[in-house]
Amino acid sequence: MKRKIHRNFRITEEQMIHLEKQSEVYNGNQSKYIRRLIDEDMGKEHRVYTKEEFQARKELVYEINRIGNNINQIVKNANMKFYSEYEKKKLFAMMKKLLEMLEEQEERK
């Protein structure tokens, strides 16, 4: 028999309510439910990213957020009838940059 390890952890009240509801399938045994979740997760393949890949993904998310903010501003201006040809070109340039970044990320895989 494998040695059992005891761990304490903190969860929110909402998480506890969720745990109690989900563990009812296992006759209220929360430990069994948590072990099942861990066992399922262990069976999945998890890709480990290098430091460079992680940084590239982080930069991509940051850039996507910036582009999204700019797009929201352009849409706001368009709704207020302030939409100009300059903003239209800016929007297309941002979308092109986003597509290029996504293609670069795909090539790294």
PDB file as gemmi writes it, atoms N, CA and C in Angstrom:
CRYST1    1.000    1.000    1.000  90.00  90.00  90.00 P 1                      
ATOM      1  N   MET A   1       0.834  -1.187   0.000  1.00  0.00           N  
ATOM      2  CA  MET A   1       0.000   0.000   0.000  1.00  0.00           C  
ATOM      3  C   MET A   1       0.880   1.253   0.000  1.00  0.00           C  
ATOM      4  N   LYS A   2       0.522   2.204  -0.832  1.00  0.00           N  
ATOM      5  CA  LYS A   2       1.287   3.442  -0.911  1.00  0.00           C  
ATOM      6  C   LYS A   2       1.071   4.278   0.341  1.00  0.00           C  
ATOM      7  N   ARG A   3       2.121   4.949   0.730  1.00  0.00           N  
ATOM      8  CA  ARG A   3       2.055   5.835   1.883  1.00  0.00           C  
ATOM      9  C   ARG A   3       1.196   7.048   1.531  1.00  0.00           C  
ATOM     10  N   LYS A   4       0.287   7.388   2.385  1.00  0.00           N  
ATOM     11  CA  LYS A   4      -0.596   8.525   2.154  1.00  0.00           C  
ATOM     12  C   LYS A   4       0.034   9.778   2.749  1.00  0.00           C  
ATOM     13  N   ILE A   5      -0.102  10.868   2.040  1.00  0.00           N  
ATOM     14  CA  ILE A   5       0.445  12.149   2.490  1.00  0.00           C  
ATOM     15  C   ILE A   5      -0.724  13.063   2.815  1.00  0.00           C  
ATOM     16  N   HIS A   6      -0.637  13.696   3.943  1.00  0.00           N  
ATOM     17  CA  HIS A   6      -1.696  14.595   4.389  1.00  0.00           C  
ATOM     18  C   HIS A   6      -1.301  16.035   4.060  1.00  0.00           C  
ATOM     19  N   ARG A   7      -2.210  16.787   3.429  1.00  0.00           N  
ATOM     20  CA  ARG A   7      -1.959  18.184   3.088  1.00  0.00           C  
ATOM     21  C   ARG A   7      -3.137  19.037   3.546  1.00  0.00           C  
ATOM     22  N   ASN A   8      -2.824  20.219   4.028  1.00  0.00           N  
ATOM     23  CA  ASN A   8      -3.845  21.203   4.353  1.00  0.00           C  
ATOM     24  C   ASN A   8      -3.776  22.301   3.301  1.00  0.00           C  
ATOM     25  N   PHE A   9      -4.914  22.836   2.917  1.00  0.00           N  
ATOM     26  CA  PHE A   9      -4.934  23.926   1.960  1.00  0.00           C  
ATOM     27  C   PHE A   9      -6.136  24.803   2.253  1.00  0.00           C  
ATOM     28  N   ARG A  10      -6.064  26.013   1.741  1.00  0.00           N  
ATOM     29  CA  ARG A  10      -7.133  26.984   1.971  1.00  0.00           C  
ATOM     30  C   ARG A  10      -7.933  27.166   0.685  1.00  0.00           C  
ATOM     31  N   ILE A  11      -9.254  27.271   0.858  1.00  0.00           N  
ATOM     32  CA  ILE A  11     -10.132  27.549  -0.269  1.00  0.00           C  
ATOM     33  C   ILE A  11     -11.189  28.546   0.193  1.00  0.00           C  
ATOM     34  N   THR A  12     -11.836  29.177  -0.772  1.00  0.00           N  
ATOM     35  CA  THR A  12     -12.884  30.136  -0.431  1.00  0.00           C  
ATOM     36  C   THR A  12     -14.153  29.394  -0.042  1.00  0.00           C  
ATOM     37  N   GLU A  13     -15.081  30.139   0.521  1.00  0.00           N  
ATOM     38  CA  GLU A  13     -16.361  29.543   0.901  1.00  0.00           C  
ATOM     39  C   GLU A  13     -17.091  29.005  -0.326  1.00  0.00           C  
ATOM     40  N   GLU A  14     -17.033  29.767  -1.432  1.00  0.00           N  
ATOM     41  CA  GLU A  14     -17.688  29.327  -2.665  1.00  0.00           C  
ATOM     42  C   GLU A  14     -17.059  28.035  -3.188  1.00  0.00           C  
ATOM     43  N   GLN A  15     -15.727  27.948  -3.096  1.00  0.00           N  
ATOM     44  CA  GLN A  15     -15.038  26.733  -3.526  1.00  0.00           C  
ATOM     45  C   GLN A  15     -15.424  25.551  -2.643  1.00  0.00           C  
ATOM     46  N   MET A  16     -15.595  25.815  -1.355  1.00  0.00           N  
ATOM     47  CA  MET A  16     -15.979  24.744  -0.431  1.00  0.00           C  
ATOM     48  C   MET A  16     -17.376  24.232  -0.758  1.00  0.00           C  
ATOM     49  N   ILE A  17     -18.294  25.131  -1.037  1.00  0.00           N  
ATOM     50  CA  ILE A  17     -19.661  24.734  -1.406  1.00  0.00           C  
ATOM     51  C   ILE A  17     -19.625  23.892  -2.678  1.00  0.00           C  
ATOM     52  N   HIS A  18     -18.826  24.328  -3.659  1.00  0.00           N  
ATOM     53  CA  HIS A  18     -18.685  23.570  -4.906  1.00  0.00           C  
ATOM     54  C   HIS A  18     -18.097  22.185  -4.628  1.00  0.00           C  
ATOM     55  N   LEU A  19     -17.073  22.138  -3.808  1.00  0.00           N  
ATOM     56  CA  LEU A  19     -16.442  20.858  -3.457  1.00  0.00           C  
ATOM     57  C   LEU A  19     -17.443  19.923  -2.791  1.00  0.00           C  
ATOM     58  N   GLU A  20     -18.221  20.442  -1.888  1.00  0.00           N  
ATOM     59  CA  GLU A  20     -19.217  19.613  -1.196  1.00  0.00           C  
ATOM     60  C   GLU A  20     -20.244  19.059  -2.170  1.00  0.00           C  
ATOM     61  N   LYS A  21     -20.718  19.904  -3.088  1.00  0.00           N  
ATOM     62  CA  LYS A  21     -21.707  19.442  -4.067  1.00  0.00           C  
ATOM     63  C   LYS A  21     -21.123  18.386  -4.997  1.00  0.00           C  
ATOM     64  N   GLN A  22     -19.910  18.642  -5.502  1.00  0.00           N  
ATOM     65  CA  GLN A  22     -19.291  17.714  -6.448  1.00  0.00           C  
ATOM     66  C   GLN A  22     -18.914  16.389  -5.782  1.00  0.00           C  
ATOM     67  N   SER A  23     -18.533  16.443  -4.527  1.00  0.00           N  
ATOM     68  CA  SER A  23     -18.090  15.225  -3.853  1.00  0.00           C  
ATOM     69  C   SER A  23     -19.257  14.334  -3.431  1.00  0.00           C  
ATOM     70  N   GLU A  24     -20.493  14.809  -3.558  1.00  0.00           N  
ATOM     71  CA  GLU A  24     -21.659  13.975  -3.234  1.00  0.00           C  
ATOM     72  C   GLU A  24     -21.684  12.718  -4.097  1.00  0.00           C  
ATOM     73  N   VAL A  25     -21.122  12.795  -5.297  1.00  0.00           N  
ATOM     74  CA  VAL A  25     -21.030  11.634  -6.187  1.00  0.00           C  
ATOM     75  C   VAL A  25     -20.243  10.517  -5.502  1.00  0.00           C  
ATOM     76  N   TYR A  26     -19.309  10.905  -4.638  1.00  0.00           N  
ATOM     77  CA  TYR A  26     -18.461   9.945  -3.926  1.00  0.00           C  
ATOM     78  C   TYR A  26     -18.913   9.812  -2.472  1.00  0.00           C  
ATOM     79  N   ASN A  27     -20.224   9.832  -2.273  1.00  0.00           N  
ATOM     80  CA  ASN A  27     -20.818   9.700  -0.937  1.00  0.00           C  
ATOM     81  C   ASN A  27     -20.275  10.740   0.033  1.00  0.00           C  
ATOM     82  N   GLY A  28     -20.041  11.931  -0.451  1.00  0.00           N  
ATOM     83  CA  GLY A  28     -19.573  13.010   0.402  1.00  0.00           C  
ATOM     84  C   GLY A  28     -18.095  12.941   0.738  1.00  0.00           C  
ATOM     85  N   ASN A  29     -17.371  12.001   0.119  1.00  0.00           N  
ATOM     86  CA  ASN A  29     -15.942  11.854   0.416  1.00  0.00           C  
ATOM     87  C   ASN A  29     -15.159  12.836  -0.456  1.00  0.00           C  
ATOM     88  N   GLN A  30     -14.787  13.958   0.144  1.00  0.00           N  
ATOM     89  CA  GLN A  30     -14.093  15.005  -0.586  1.00  0.00           C  
ATOM     90  C   GLN A  30     -12.702  14.568  -1.021  1.00  0.00           C  
ATOM     91  N   SER A  31     -12.048  13.759  -0.215  1.00  0.00           N  
ATOM     92  CA  SER A  31     -10.704  13.283  -0.565  1.00  0.00           C  
ATOM     93  C   SER A  31     -10.734  12.470  -1.854  1.00  0.00           C  
ATOM     94  N   LYS A  32     -11.725  11.589  -1.985  1.00  0.00           N  
ATOM     95  CA  LYS A  32     -11.836  10.781  -3.204  1.00  0.00           C  
ATOM     96  C   LYS A  32     -12.059  11.668  -4.424  1.00  0.00           C  
ATOM     97  N   TYR A  33     -12.905  12.671  -4.268  1.00  0.00           N  
ATOM     98  CA  TYR A  33     -13.192  13.569  -5.374  1.00  0.00           C  
ATOM     99  C   TYR A  33     -11.927  14.319  -5.799  1.00  0.00           C  
ATOM    100  N   ILE A  34     -11.197  14.855  -4.849  1.00  0.00           N  
ATOM    101  CA  ILE A  34      -9.963  15.592  -5.153  1.00  0.00           C  
ATOM    102  C   ILE A  34      -8.934  14.671  -5.799  1.00  0.00           C  
ATOM    103  N   ARG A  35      -8.795  13.441  -5.289  1.00  0.00           N  
ATOM    104  CA  ARG A  35      -7.844  12.492  -5.895  1.00  0.00           C  
ATOM    105  C   ARG A  35      -8.236  12.168  -7.333  1.00  0.00           C  
ATOM    106  N   ARG A  36      -9.552  12.056  -7.598  1.00  0.00           N  
ATOM    107  CA  ARG A  36     -10.009  11.785  -8.969  1.00  0.00           C  
ATOM    108  C   ARG A  36      -9.624  12.938  -9.888  1.00  0.00           C  
ATOM    109  N   LEU A  37      -9.811  14.165  -9.418  1.00  0.00           N  
ATOM    110  CA  LEU A  37      -9.440  15.323 -10.237  1.00  0.00           C  
ATOM    111  C   LEU A  37      -7.942  15.318 -10.547  1.00  0.00           C  
ATOM    112  N   ILE A  38      -7.156  15.025  -9.544  1.00  0.00           N  
ATOM    113  CA  ILE A  38      -5.699  14.988  -9.739  1.00  0.00           C  
ATOM    114  C   ILE A  38      -5.320  13.866 -10.689  1.00  0.00           C  
ATOM    115  N   ASP A  39      -5.902  12.683 -10.502  1.00  0.00           N  
ATOM    116  CA  ASP A  39      -5.594  11.542 -11.370  1.00  0.00           C  
ATOM    117  C   ASP A  39      -5.964  11.836 -12.825  1.00  0.00           C  
ATOM    118  N   GLU A  40      -7.109  12.478 -13.028  1.00  0.00           N  
ATOM    119  CA  GLU A  40      -7.508  12.841 -14.395  1.00  0.00           C  
ATOM    120  C   GLU A  40      -6.517  13.817 -15.002  1.00  0.00           C  
ATOM    121  N   ASP A  41      -6.091  14.781 -14.221  1.00  0.00           N  
ATOM    122  CA  ASP A  41      -5.148  15.782 -14.705  1.00  0.00           C  
ATOM    123  C   ASP A  41      -3.794  15.154 -15.017  1.00  0.00           C  
ATOM    124  N   MET A  42      -3.379  14.183 -14.221  1.00  0.00           N  
ATOM    125  CA  MET A  42      -2.087  13.528 -14.440  1.00  0.00           C  
ATOM    126  C   MET A  42      -2.083  12.732 -15.741  1.00  0.00           C  
ATOM    127  N   GLY A  43      -3.252  12.277 -16.171  1.00  0.00           N  
ATOM    128  CA  GLY A  43      -3.340  11.493 -17.391  1.00  0.00           C  
ATOM    129  C   GLY A  43      -3.263  12.333 -18.651  1.00  0.00           C  
ATOM    130  N   LYS A  44      -3.408  13.636 -18.512  1.00  0.00           N  
ATOM    131  CA  LYS A  44      -3.369  14.521 -19.678  1.00  0.00           C  
ATOM    132  C   LYS A  44      -1.942  14.909 -19.978  1.00  0.00           C  
ATOM    133  N   GLU A  45      -1.698  15.150 -21.262  1.00  0.00           N  
ATOM    134  CA  GLU A  45      -0.381  15.644 -21.650  1.00  0.00           C  
ATOM    135  C   GLU A  45      -0.337  17.139 -21.431  1.00  0.00           C  
ATOM    136  N   HIS A  46       0.668  17.580 -20.716  1.00  0.00           N  
ATOM    137  CA  HIS A  46       0.845  19.001 -20.467  1.00  0.00           C  
ATOM    138  C   HIS A  46       2.130  19.446 -21.147  1.00  0.00           C  
ATOM    139  N   ARG A  47       2.010  20.461 -21.959  1.00  0.00           N  
ATOM    140  CA  ARG A  47       3.180  20.969 -22.655  1.00  0.00           C  
ATOM    141  C   ARG A  47       3.964  21.860 -21.709  1.00  0.00           C  
ATOM    142  N   VAL A  48       5.238  21.620 -21.623  1.00  0.00           N  
ATOM    143  CA  VAL A  48       6.117  22.448 -20.810  1.00  0.00           C  
ATOM    144  C   VAL A  48       6.790  23.451 -21.734  1.00  0.00           C  
ATOM    145  N   TYR A  49       6.605  24.724 -21.433  1.00  0.00           N  
ATOM    146  CA  TYR A  49       7.161  25.774 -22.263  1.00  0.00           C  
ATOM    147  C   TYR A  49       8.541  26.185 -21.760  1.00  0.00           C  
ATOM    148  N   THR A  50       9.424  26.481 -22.699  1.00  0.00           N  
ATOM    149  CA  THR A  50      10.715  27.023 -22.319  1.00  0.00           C  
ATOM    150  C   THR A  50      10.505  28.454 -21.838  1.00  0.00           C  
ATOM    151  N   LYS A  51      11.528  29.005 -21.223  1.00  0.00           N  
ATOM    152  CA  LYS A  51      11.442  30.374 -20.733  1.00  0.00           C  
ATOM    153  C   LYS A  51      11.158  31.334 -21.891  1.00  0.00           C  
ATOM    154  N   GLU A  52      11.804  31.094 -23.026  1.00  0.00           N  
ATOM    155  CA  GLU A  52      11.610  31.948 -24.194  1.00  0.00           C  
ATOM    156  C   GLU A  52      10.188  31.825 -24.738  1.00  0.00           C  
ATOM    157  N   GLU A  53       9.669  30.595 -24.804  1.00  0.00           N  
ATOM    158  CA  GLU A  53       8.306  30.390 -25.288  1.00  0.00           C  
ATOM    159  C   GLU A  53       7.296  31.052 -24.355  1.00  0.00           C  
ATOM    160  N   PHE A  54       7.518  30.901 -23.057  1.00  0.00           N  
ATOM    161  CA  PHE A  54       6.625  31.507 -22.079  1.00  0.00           C  
ATOM    162  C   PHE A  54       6.625  33.028 -22.236  1.00  0.00           C  
ATOM    163  N   GLN A  55       7.821  33.606 -22.385  1.00  0.00           N  
ATOM    164  CA  GLN A  55       7.934  35.056 -22.547  1.00  0.00           C  
ATOM    165  C   GLN A  55       7.248  35.512 -23.833  1.00  0.00           C  
ATOM    166  N   ALA A  56       7.418  34.743 -24.917  1.00  0.00           N  
ATOM    167  CA  ALA A  56       6.781  35.094 -26.193  1.00  0.00           C  
ATOM    168  C   ALA A  56       5.264  35.058 -26.063  1.00  0.00           C  
ATOM    169  N   ARG A  57       4.746  34.054 -25.366  1.00  0.00           N  
ATOM    170  CA  ARG A  57       3.302  33.953 -25.161  1.00  0.00           C  
ATOM    171  C   ARG A  57       2.793  35.103 -24.298  1.00  0.00           C  
ATOM    172  N   LYS A  58       3.565  35.451 -23.296  1.00  0.00           N  
ATOM    173  CA  LYS A  58       3.198  36.557 -22.411  1.00  0.00           C  
ATOM    174  C   LYS A  58       3.142  37.869 -23.199  1.00  0.00           C  
ATOM    175  N   GLU A  59       4.146  38.086 -24.052  1.00  0.00           N  
ATOM    176  CA  GLU A  59       4.173  39.287 -24.884  1.00  0.00           C  
ATOM    177  C   GLU A  59       3.004  39.310 -25.867  1.00  0.00           C  
ATOM    178  N   LEU A  60       2.657  38.140 -26.389  1.00  0.00           N  
ATOM    179  CA  LEU A  60       1.541  38.046 -27.322  1.00  0.00           C  
ATOM    180  C   LEU A  60       0.237  38.434 -26.630  1.00  0.00           C  
ATOM    181  N   VAL A  61       0.021  37.939 -25.444  1.00  0.00           N  
ATOM    182  CA  VAL A  61      -1.193  38.274 -24.700  1.00  0.00           C  
ATOM    183  C   VAL A  61      -1.236  39.772 -24.419  1.00  0.00           C  
ATOM    184  N   TYR A  62      -0.094  40.337 -24.020  1.00  0.00           N  
ATOM    185  CA  TYR A  62      -0.021  41.775 -23.748  1.00  0.00           C  
ATOM    186  C   TYR A  62      -0.370  42.574 -25.006  1.00  0.00           C  
ATOM    187  N   GLU A  63       0.205  42.164 -26.115  1.00  0.00           N  
ATOM    188  CA  GLU A  63      -0.022  42.868 -27.382  1.00  0.00           C  
ATOM    189  C   GLU A  63      -1.482  42.741 -27.816  1.00  0.00           C  
ATOM    190  N   ILE A  64      -2.063  41.565 -27.638  1.00  0.00           N  
ATOM    191  CA  ILE A  64      -3.471  41.365 -27.994  1.00  0.00           C  
ATOM    192  C   ILE A  64      -4.352  42.273 -27.139  1.00  0.00           C  
ATOM    193  N   ASN A  65      -4.032  42.392 -25.859  1.00  0.00           N  
ATOM    194  CA  ASN A  65      -4.808  43.284 -24.989  1.00  0.00           C  
ATOM    195  C   ASN A  65      -4.699  44.739 -25.443  1.00  0.00           C  
ATOM    196  N   ARG A  66      -3.498  45.165 -25.812  1.00  0.00           N  
ATOM    197  CA  ARG A  66      -3.313  46.538 -26.293  1.00  0.00           C  
ATOM    198  C   ARG A  66      -4.109  46.778 -27.570  1.00  0.00           C  
ATOM    199  N   ILE A  67      -4.048  45.814 -28.476  1.00  0.00           N  
ATOM    200  CA  ILE A  67      -4.781  45.938 -29.738  1.00  0.00           C  
ATOM    201  C   ILE A  67      -6.280  45.983 -29.459  1.00  0.00           C  
ATOM    202  N   GLY A  68      -6.732  45.142 -28.542  1.00  0.00           N  
ATOM    203  CA  GLY A  68      -8.155  45.145 -28.178  1.00  0.00           C  
ATOM    204  C   GLY A  68      -8.594  46.483 -27.629  1.00  0.00           C  
ATOM    205  N   ASN A  69      -7.775  47.091 -26.786  1.00  0.00           N  
ATOM    206  CA  ASN A  69      -8.103  48.418 -26.252  1.00  0.00           C  
ATOM    207  C   ASN A  69      -8.190  49.449 -27.368  1.00  0.00           C  
ATOM    208  N   ASN A  70      -7.235  49.395 -28.296  1.00  0.00           N  
ATOM    209  CA  ASN A  70      -7.262  50.333 -29.421  1.00  0.00           C  
ATOM    210  C   ASN A  70      -8.489  50.126 -30.297  1.00  0.00           C  
ATOM    211  N   ILE A  71      -8.835  48.888 -30.536  1.00  0.00           N  
ATOM    212  CA  ILE A  71     -10.024  48.593 -31.345  1.00  0.00           C  
ATOM    213  C   ILE A  71     -11.272  49.128 -30.651  1.00  0.00           C  
ATOM    214  N   ASN A  72     -11.349  48.955 -29.324  1.00  0.00           N  
ATOM    215  CA  ASN A  72     -12.501  49.475 -28.585  1.00  0.00           C  
ATOM    216  C   ASN A  72     -12.599  50.989 -28.717  1.00  0.00           C  
ATOM    217  N   GLN A  73     -11.468  51.669 -28.675  1.00  0.00           N  
ATOM    218  CA  GLN A  73     -11.476  53.127 -28.823  1.00  0.00           C  
ATOM    219  C   GLN A  73     -11.938  53.530 -30.215  1.00  0.00           C  
ATOM    220  N   ILE A  74     -11.479  52.804 -31.232  1.00  0.00           N  
ATOM    221  CA  ILE A  74     -11.881  53.109 -32.606  1.00  0.00           C  
ATOM    222  C   ILE A  74     -13.388  52.885 -32.779  1.00  0.00           C  
ATOM    223  N   VAL A  75     -13.890  51.794 -32.228  1.00  0.00           N  
ATOM    224  CA  VAL A  75     -15.327  51.502 -32.330  1.00  0.00           C  
ATOM    225  C   VAL A  75     -16.129  52.589 -31.611  1.00  0.00           C  
ATOM    226  N   LYS A  76     -15.641  53.005 -30.450  1.00  0.00           N  
ATOM    227  CA  LYS A  76     -16.320  54.080 -29.718  1.00  0.00           C  
ATOM    228  C   LYS A  76     -16.373  55.340 -30.580  1.00  0.00           C  
ATOM    229  N   ASN A  77     -15.238  55.673 -31.202  1.00  0.00           N  
ATOM    230  CA  ASN A  77     -15.205  56.851 -32.077  1.00  0.00           C  
ATOM    231  C   ASN A  77     -16.142  56.687 -33.274  1.00  0.00           C  
ATOM    232  N   ALA A  78     -16.190  55.481 -33.810  1.00  0.00           N  
ATOM    233  CA  ALA A  78     -17.067  55.229 -34.952  1.00  0.00           C  
ATOM    234  C   ALA A  78     -18.523  55.419 -34.549  1.00  0.00           C  
ATOM    235  N   ASN A  79     -18.874  54.962 -33.367  1.00  0.00           N  
ATOM    236  CA  ASN A  79     -20.248  55.120 -32.888  1.00  0.00           C  
ATOM    237  C   ASN A  79     -20.592  56.580 -32.619  1.00  0.00           C  
ATOM    238  N   MET A  80     -19.582  57.386 -32.343  1.00  0.00           N  
ATOM    239  CA  MET A  80     -19.808  58.816 -32.090  1.00  0.00           C  
ATOM    240  C   MET A  80     -19.593  59.629 -33.364  1.00  0.00           C  
ATOM    241  N   LYS A  81     -19.477  58.943 -34.500  1.00  0.00           N  
ATOM    242  CA  LYS A  81     -19.290  59.573 -35.816  1.00  0.00           C  
ATOM    243  C   LYS A  81     -17.959  60.327 -35.934  1.00  0.00           C  
ATOM    244  N   PHE A  82     -16.952  59.878 -35.156  1.00  0.00           N  
ATOM    245  CA  PHE A  82     -15.630  60.482 -35.243  1.00  0.00           C  
ATOM    246  C   PHE A  82     -14.659  59.602 -36.025  1.00  0.00           C  
ATOM    247  N   TYR A  83     -15.170  58.600 -36.689  1.00  0.00           N  
ATOM    248  CA  TYR A  83     -14.331  57.632 -37.388  1.00  0.00           C  
ATOM    249  C   TYR A  83     -13.657  58.294 -38.579  1.00  0.00           C  
ATOM    250  N   SER A  84     -12.340  58.189 -38.645  1.00  0.00           N  
ATOM    251  CA  SER A  84     -11.602  58.820 -39.741  1.00  0.00           C  
ATOM    252  C   SER A  84     -10.870  57.762 -40.560  1.00  0.00           C  
ATOM    253  N   GLU A  85     -10.357  58.176 -41.689  1.00  0.00           N  
ATOM    254  CA  GLU A  85      -9.577  57.282 -42.552  1.00  0.00           C  
ATOM    255  C   GLU A  85      -8.317  56.830 -41.831  1.00  0.00           C  
ATOM    256  N   TYR A  86      -7.725  57.725 -41.034  1.00  0.00           N  
ATOM    257  CA  TYR A  86      -6.536  57.391 -40.254  1.00  0.00           C  
ATOM    258  C   TYR A  86      -6.823  56.235 -39.292  1.00  0.00           C  
ATOM    259  N   GLU A  87      -7.960  56.306 -38.609  1.00  0.00           N  
ATOM    260  CA  GLU A  87      -8.305  55.245 -37.663  1.00  0.00           C  
ATOM    261  C   GLU A  87      -8.574  53.927 -38.376  1.00  0.00           C  
ATOM    262  N   LYS A  88      -9.150  54.018 -39.545  1.00  0.00           N  
ATOM    263  CA  LYS A  88      -9.388  52.813 -40.336  1.00  0.00           C  
ATOM    264  C   LYS A  88      -8.060  52.143 -40.693  1.00  0.00           C  
ATOM    265  N   LYS A  89      -7.085  52.933 -41.137  1.00  0.00           N  
ATOM    266  CA  LYS A  89      -5.764  52.390 -41.461  1.00  0.00           C  
ATOM    267  C   LYS A  89      -5.081  51.840 -40.221  1.00  0.00           C  
ATOM    268  N   LYS A  90      -5.242  52.528 -39.111  1.00  0.00           N  
ATOM    269  CA  LYS A  90      -4.665  52.081 -37.838  1.00  0.00           C  
ATOM    270  C   LYS A  90      -5.250  50.725 -37.428  1.00  0.00           C  
ATOM    271  N   LEU A  91      -6.548  50.575 -37.581  1.00  0.00           N  
ATOM    272  CA  LEU A  91      -7.222  49.321 -37.258  1.00  0.00           C  
ATOM    273  C   LEU A  91      -6.680  48.176 -38.106  1.00  0.00           C  
ATOM    274  N   PHE A  92      -6.571  48.397 -39.409  1.00  0.00           N  
ATOM    275  CA  PHE A  92      -6.058  47.342 -40.287  1.00  0.00           C  
ATOM    276  C   PHE A  92      -4.606  47.009 -39.969  1.00  0.00           C  
ATOM    277  N   ALA A  93      -3.810  48.007 -39.608  1.00  0.00           N  
ATOM    278  CA  ALA A  93      -2.408  47.761 -39.246  1.00  0.00           C  
ATOM    279  C   ALA A  93      -2.320  46.919 -37.975  1.00  0.00           C  
ATOM    280  N   MET A  94      -3.179  47.210 -37.020  1.00  0.00           N  
ATOM    281  CA  MET A  94      -3.176  46.436 -35.764  1.00  0.00           C  
ATOM    282  C   MET A  94      -3.603  44.997 -36.017  1.00  0.00           C  
ATOM    283  N   MET A  95      -4.608  44.833 -36.842  1.00  0.00           N  
ATOM    284  CA  MET A  95      -5.072  43.481 -37.141  1.00  0.00           C  
ATOM    285  C   MET A  95      -3.998  42.692 -37.884  1.00  0.00           C  
ATOM    286  N   LYS A  96      -3.285  43.350 -38.787  1.00  0.00           N  
ATOM    287  CA  LYS A  96      -2.197  42.694 -39.519  1.00  0.00           C  
ATOM    288  C   LYS A  96      -1.099  42.274 -38.548  1.00  0.00           C  
ATOM    289  N   LYS A  97      -0.751  43.156 -37.625  1.00  0.00           N  
ATOM    290  CA  LYS A  97       0.278  42.844 -36.624  1.00  0.00           C  
ATOM    291  C   LYS A  97      -0.152  41.663 -35.755  1.00  0.00           C  
ATOM    292  N   LEU A  98      -1.402  41.652 -35.369  1.00  0.00           N  
ATOM    293  CA  LEU A  98      -1.926  40.556 -34.564  1.00  0.00           C  
ATOM    294  C   LEU A  98      -1.824  39.229 -35.316  1.00  0.00           C  
ATOM    295  N   LEU A  99      -2.208  39.225 -36.579  1.00  0.00           N  
ATOM    296  CA  LEU A  99      -2.119  38.002 -37.379  1.00  0.00           C  
ATOM    297  C   LEU A  99      -0.680  37.529 -37.531  1.00  0.00           C  
ATOM    298  N   GLU A 100       0.241  38.461 -37.734  1.00  0.00           N  
ATOM    299  CA  GLU A 100       1.658  38.099 -37.848  1.00  0.00           C  
ATOM    300  C   GLU A 100       2.171  37.469 -36.557  1.00  0.00           C  
ATOM    301  N   MET A 101       1.774  38.037 -35.425  1.00  0.00           N  
ATOM    302  CA  MET A 101       2.216  37.505 -34.132  1.00  0.00           C  
ATOM    303  C   MET A 101       1.659  36.102 -33.902  1.00  0.00           C  
ATOM    304  N   LEU A 102       0.409  35.906 -34.274  1.00  0.00           N  
ATOM    305  CA  LEU A 102      -0.196  34.583 -34.123  1.00  0.00           C  
ATOM    306  C   LEU A 102       0.493  33.563 -35.019  1.00  0.00           C  
ATOM    307  N   GLU A 103       0.829  33.967 -36.249  1.00  0.00           N  
ATOM    308  CA  GLU A 103       1.523  33.063 -37.165  1.00  0.00           C  
ATOM    309  C   GLU A 103       2.905  32.706 -36.635  1.00  0.00           C  
ATOM    310  N   GLU A 104       3.620  33.685 -36.075  1.00  0.00           N  
ATOM    311  CA  GLU A 104       4.933  33.415 -35.478  1.00  0.00           C  
ATOM    312  C   GLU A 104       4.814  32.419 -34.341  1.00  0.00           C  
ATOM    313  N   GLN A 105       3.777  32.586 -33.529  1.00  0.00           N  
ATOM    314  CA  GLN A 105       3.574  31.690 -32.386  1.00  0.00           C  
ATOM    315  C   GLN A 105       3.296  30.268 -32.876  1.00  0.00           C  
ATOM    316  N   GLU A 106       2.516  30.151 -33.924  1.00  0.00           N  
ATOM    317  CA  GLU A 106       2.211  28.829 -34.480  1.00  0.00           C  
ATOM    318  C   GLU A 106       3.458  28.164 -35.037  1.00  0.00           C  
ATOM    319  N   GLU A 107       4.333  28.951 -35.659  1.00  0.00           N  
ATOM    320  CA  GLU A 107       5.558  28.394 -36.250  1.00  0.00           C  
ATOM    321  C   GLU A 107       6.495  27.865 -35.162  1.00  0.00           C  
ATOM    322  N   ARG A 108       6.450  28.421 -33.978  1.00  0.00           N  
ATOM    323  CA  ARG A 108       7.321  27.989 -32.879  1.00  0.00           C  
ATOM    324  C   ARG A 108       6.916  26.644 -32.299  1.00  0.00           C  
ATOM    325  N   LYS A 109       5.672  26.243 -32.523  1.00  0.00           N  
ATOM    326  CA  LYS A 109       5.183  24.986 -31.924  1.00  0.00           C  
ATOM    327  C   LYS A 109       5.823  23.789 -32.540  1.00  0.00           C  
TER     328      LYS A 109                                                      
END                                                                             
